[in-house]
Amino acid sequence: MAEPFQSIRLMSRLKNVTIGIPPKLFELGLTEAQVHGLANRWFVISLYQQGKISAEEAGQILATDRDGFLSMLDALGVLYEDMPPGNSLPPRQSPQLAEMSQSRQHLDALEEELANTKYELFKATQKLHRAEKTQTDFIATVSHELRTPLNSIIGFAKLLLTQRVGPLNKIQYTDLSLIYDSAKHLLDLVNDILDLSTIEAGKIRLNKERVSVEEIIVGVIAATYILVADKPIELVEEIESNLPKVYADRNCIRRVVVNLLSNAAKFTNAGTITLRIRKIIKNKQDFVCFSVEDTGIGIKKQAFENVFDPFHQVDSSSTRRVEGTGLGLSISARLVKLHGGQIWVESKIGQGSTFSFTIPVPPGPNV
């Protein structure tokens, strides 16, 4: 007799409640009893959601039981989490909340996995930094130790070639010239490796200042004549007038220009090599663009993305005729990037290549 008494007591608690029913509900073809039934059901659901009645009480009001009431909520898509008092009935929650809870657990697991991955990445990054430092220190030490004896070999070989300390026969002169050239080539390689390691370690110091294009390129064409002296190549300068000054380390940018001209001289057997300098505008920013155009062997399009990689060779075959370490373009690309510019290549096989780079023009008066 306890349950009917509780139900009667609950109904007596709710009998004086007035529910407002919108008139449009009656326009849907529902009977008054159906409308009142729907209103009562949602009123009971509202009371349950507010925590004023339990699922058991709501079921009694709607002439069902706890599970029937909760199943009705499932069908209506109402979110709930019912925790009945005592241990007589198991807890129950809506399928939507159950799915959300499962998703939350999955998300927590992913977050934990992400945290572990970040930690592993941090440890790997630290290890990589230590390895890079070790590599840089090793290269710097070895390069220094190599340059000292190489400079001695070059110096003594040059002195002997002048024949101031005594005459040389033809064979001696030829052999000594080979020693001198080989030592010079090796010294260039050591210097390039040391420069690249210094740049990658972030230890290079740029002495930036406002400098004119003329100050940067003075004498570079004259120096290039030595590289093409035995080839039918014409060197051309096309420099736009009234170019603005750039904010740059003149020696670094001059080195980039020399590297590009030297590279063009290596891969051009005949024709022209043109140094072209002009002002361009990109994204409303002024730049000075340096270009070196040649009529050499050209580069395959698929090699464009790797052409500025360290030790990359345009001609990597065992029979290649051009000497070099493949570091000149890589060093150039890094120096341009340090100045806030860009470097790129355009080329067609058999028709030549054009290497270009930009240096930003600083805002303000061009003084």
FENLIN-V199189 format. One record per backbone hydrogen bond with DSSP energy under -1.0 kcal/mol. NH is the residue of the N-H (numbers start at 1). CO is the residue of the C=O. E is the energy in kcal/mol with one decimal. If there is no record, write none. Layout:
nh=NH co=CO e=E
nh=NH co=CO e=E
This chain:
nh=5 co=1 e=-1.3
nh=6 co=2 e=-2.3
nh=7 co=3 e=-2.5
nh=8 co=4 e=-2.5
nh=9 co=5 e=-2.5
nh=10 co=6 e=-2.4
nh=11 co=7 e=-2.5
nh=12 co=8 e=-2.4
nh=13 co=9 e=-1.1
nh=14 co=10 e=-1.1
nh=15 co=11 e=-1.2
nh=17 co=14 e=-1.8
nh=25 co=22 e=-1.7
nh=26 co=23 e=-1.4
nh=28 co=25 e=-1.2
nh=35 co=31 e=-2.4
nh=36 co=32 e=-2.5
nh=37 co=33 e=-2.2
nh=38 co=34 e=-2.4
nh=39 co=35 e=-2.5
nh=40 co=36 e=-2.7
nh=41 co=37 e=-2.2
nh=42 co=38 e=-2.4
nh=43 co=39 e=-2.1
nh=44 co=40 e=-2.5
nh=45 co=41 e=-2.4
nh=46 co=42 e=-2.3
nh=47 co=43 e=-2.3
nh=48 co=44 e=-2.3
nh=49 co=45 e=-2.6
nh=50 co=46 e=-1.8
nh=51 co=48 e=-1.2
nh=52 co=47 e=-2.3
nh=58 co=54 e=-2.5
nh=59 co=55 e=-2.3
nh=60 co=56 e=-2.1
nh=61 co=57 e=-2.2
nh=62 co=58 e=-1.9
nh=63 co=60 e=-1.4
nh=64 co=59 e=-3.7
nh=69 co=65 e=-2.6
nh=70 co=66 e=-2.7
nh=71 co=67 e=-2.4
nh=72 co=68 e=-1.7
nh=73 co=69 e=-1.8
nh=74 co=70 e=-2.1
nh=75 co=71 e=-2.2
nh=76 co=72 e=-1.8
nh=78 co=73 e=-2.4
nh=82 co=92 e=-2.7
nh=92 co=82 e=-2.4
nh=94 co=80 e=-2.3
nh=98 co=94 e=-2.6
nh=99 co=95 e=-2.6
nh=100 co=96 e=-2.5
nh=101 co=97 e=-2.9
nh=102 co=98 e=-2.4
nh=103 co=99 e=-2.6
nh=104 co=100 e=-2.4
nh=105 co=101 e=-2.3
nh=106 co=102 e=-2.3
nh=107 co=103 e=-2.8
nh=108 co=104 e=-2.7
nh=109 co=105 e=-2.2
nh=110 co=106 e=-2.3
nh=111 co=107 e=-2.7
nh=112 co=108 e=-2.3
nh=113 co=109 e=-2.4
nh=114 co=110 e=-2.9
nh=115 co=111 e=-2.5
nh=116 co=112 e=-2.3
nh=117 co=113 e=-2.4
nh=118 co=114 e=-2.8
nh=119 co=115 e=-2.1
nh=120 co=116 e=-2.5
nh=121 co=117 e=-2.7
nh=122 co=118 e=-2.6
nh=123 co=119 e=-2.5
nh=124 co=120 e=-2.5
nh=125 co=121 e=-2.8
nh=126 co=122 e=-2.5
nh=127 co=123 e=-2.3
nh=128 co=124 e=-2.5
nh=129 co=125 e=-2.7
nh=130 co=126 e=-2.2
nh=131 co=127 e=-2.3
nh=132 co=128 e=-2.9
nh=133 co=129 e=-2.4
nh=134 co=130 e=-2.4
nh=135 co=131 e=-2.7
nh=136 co=132 e=-2.9
nh=137 co=133 e=-2.9
nh=138 co=134 e=-2.4
nh=139 co=135 e=-2.9
nh=140 co=136 e=-2.7
nh=141 co=137 e=-2.4
nh=142 co=138 e=-3.0
nh=143 co=139 e=-3.0
nh=144 co=140 e=-2.1
nh=145 co=141 e=-2.4
nh=146 co=142 e=-2.2
nh=147 co=143 e=-2.5
nh=148 co=144 e=-1.5
nh=150 co=146 e=-2.0
nh=151 co=147 e=-2.8
nh=152 co=148 e=-1.5
nh=153 co=149 e=-2.6
nh=154 co=150 e=-2.9
nh=155 co=151 e=-2.5
nh=156 co=152 e=-2.7
nh=157 co=153 e=-2.5
nh=158 co=154 e=-2.5
nh=159 co=155 e=-2.1
nh=160 co=156 e=-2.5
nh=161 co=157 e=-2.2
nh=162 co=158 e=-1.3
nh=163 co=160 e=-1.3
nh=173 co=169 e=-2.6
nh=174 co=170 e=-2.3
nh=175 co=171 e=-2.6
nh=176 co=172 e=-2.6
nh=177 co=173 e=-2.0
nh=178 co=174 e=-1.9
nh=179 co=175 e=-2.0
nh=180 co=176 e=-2.4
nh=181 co=177 e=-2.8
nh=182 co=178 e=-2.6
nh=183 co=179 e=-2.3
nh=184 co=180 e=-2.2
nh=185 co=181 e=-2.4
nh=186 co=182 e=-2.5
nh=187 co=183 e=-2.4
nh=188 co=184 e=-2.3
nh=189 co=185 e=-2.0
nh=190 co=186 e=-2.5
nh=191 co=187 e=-2.7
nh=192 co=188 e=-2.4
nh=193 co=189 e=-2.4
nh=194 co=190 e=-2.4
nh=195 co=191 e=-2.6
nh=196 co=192 e=-2.7
nh=197 co=193 e=-2.4
nh=198 co=194 e=-2.1
nh=199 co=195 e=-2.4
nh=200 co=196 e=-2.7
nh=201 co=197 e=-1.7
nh=202 co=199 e=-1.5
nh=203 co=198 e=-2.3
nh=208 co=206 e=-1.2
nh=209 co=248 e=-1.6
nh=211 co=246 e=-3.0
nh=216 co=212 e=-1.2
nh=217 co=213 e=-2.2
nh=220 co=217 e=-2.2
nh=223 co=219 e=-2.1
nh=224 co=220 e=-1.5
nh=225 co=221 e=-1.3
nh=228 co=224 e=-1.0
nh=231 co=228 e=-1.9
nh=233 co=231 e=-2.3
nh=234 co=271 e=-2.6
nh=236 co=273 e=-2.6
nh=238 co=275 e=-3.0
nh=240 co=277 e=-2.6
nh=246 co=211 e=-2.6
nh=248 co=209 e=-2.4
nh=253 co=249 e=-2.3
nh=254 co=250 e=-2.5
nh=255 co=251 e=-2.0
nh=256 co=252 e=-1.9
nh=257 co=253 e=-2.3
nh=258 co=254 e=-2.6
nh=259 co=255 e=-2.7
nh=260 co=256 e=-2.3
nh=261 co=257 e=-2.4
nh=262 co=258 e=-2.9
nh=263 co=259 e=-2.5
nh=264 co=260 e=-2.2
nh=265 co=261 e=-2.3
nh=266 co=262 e=-1.9
nh=267 co=263 e=-1.5
nh=271 co=232 e=-2.0
nh=273 co=234 e=-2.4
nh=274 co=293 e=-3.2
nh=275 co=236 e=-3.0
nh=276 co=291 e=-3.1
nh=277 co=238 e=-2.4
nh=278 co=289 e=-2.1
nh=280 co=287 e=-2.5
nh=282 co=285 e=-2.6
nh=285 co=282 e=-1.6
nh=287 co=280 e=-2.8
nh=288 co=359 e=-2.5
nh=289 co=278 e=-3.5
nh=290 co=357 e=-2.9
nh=291 co=276 e=-2.8
nh=292 co=355 e=-2.7
nh=293 co=274 e=-2.7
nh=294 co=353 e=-2.8
nh=297 co=267 e=-1.9
nh=303 co=300 e=-1.7
nh=304 co=301 e=-1.6
nh=309 co=306 e=-2.0
nh=312 co=309 e=-1.7
nh=320 co=317 e=-1.5
nh=331 co=327 e=-2.9
nh=332 co=328 e=-2.2
nh=333 co=329 e=-2.6
nh=334 co=330 e=-1.8
nh=335 co=331 e=-2.3
nh=336 co=332 e=-2.4
nh=337 co=333 e=-2.1
nh=338 co=334 e=-2.0
nh=340 co=337 e=-1.7
nh=341 co=336 e=-2.3
nh=344 co=356 e=-2.5
nh=346 co=354 e=-2.1
nh=348 co=352 e=-1.9
nh=350 co=297 e=-3.0
nh=351 co=348 e=-2.4
nh=354 co=346 e=-2.9
nh=355 co=292 e=-2.2
nh=356 co=344 e=-2.4
nh=357 co=290 e=-2.3
nh=358 co=342 e=-2.2
nh=359 co=288 e=-1.9
nh=361 co=286 e=-2.8
nh=367 co=365 e=-1.7
